[in-house]
Amino acid sequence: MLPALHLPAVHTADSLAAIVADWRASGYSVGFVPTMGALHEGHIALVLKALELADRVVVSIFVNPTQFAPNEDLDRYPRTLEADSALLAAAGCHLLYAPEVEEIYPDGFATTIEVAGPALGLESDARPHFFSGVATVVARLLGQVRPDIAVFGEKDYQQLLVVRQIVADLALPVKIIAGETVRETDGLALSSRNRYLAPQERMQAGRLNVILRDLANALEDGEPLGAALAHARTLAGNVFDAVDYVEVRDALTLAALPAGRLDRPARVLAAVRAGSTRLIDNMSAKPG
Ligand code: PAF
């Protein structure tokens, strides 16, 4: 039997900074993938992308309390540190940063980043607290890791645009790289929350990407946005227990689009519920 691979791990920003400083002194570039753990192949694809672009890669695992509302799943969010560490070691990640809450939000922490622009609407309508929590923790983690590049998944497309916005607005010295969504064989986007799905809900969940793909295809074939969207919303309403949104937005800004034929690169996005599990997905649609 092969010996288990061991991944170095640090839990404080000071230990992290010391290792990153050693890497810098050796002339290595640094890549970073922030996560909340419960890792799956989608996260590993982000790590592999970071490894292609940087000499050394740090992955953080931190279940960020400020991006969960009191009624959300912070307490039951899956925590699988040992399994995560083994997956990261096998992928070739160089360092795990797994801080405690006090390392991210020490006593006296008094800053919250509020983002407008791409943070408005969509996820924010259902989860108004969410992007300020994400923006604040991402800025803090980027400040602690100080990477050259950081990789964020397109699965959370609005989050990716919000992160690009704060990096631009706060002039943070890091390049944000988008990682493609990894899917199951039926197209369901991988997500740490998929493990909550009961078998019947798992079958429901597999329909989301089909509805979005059909919507994107219809738009690319020249169908007017208003009609294509109405059809997709009806389908989603028939399949899922609740539909938070099905939308088509400008791919760069997430601004609303006119109801006619697609005239610019767009993104189709949806959030639905299968049982009590909230699923999000998105894909691109280009004008024909
Ligand atoms: O996408 C996630 O897992 C989280 O929102 C992130 C970016 C790690 C911030 O907590």
Residues whose N, C-alpha, C, O or C-beta is under 5 A from the ligand:
A	BS01	PAF	P34 T35 M36 F62 N64 V134 V137
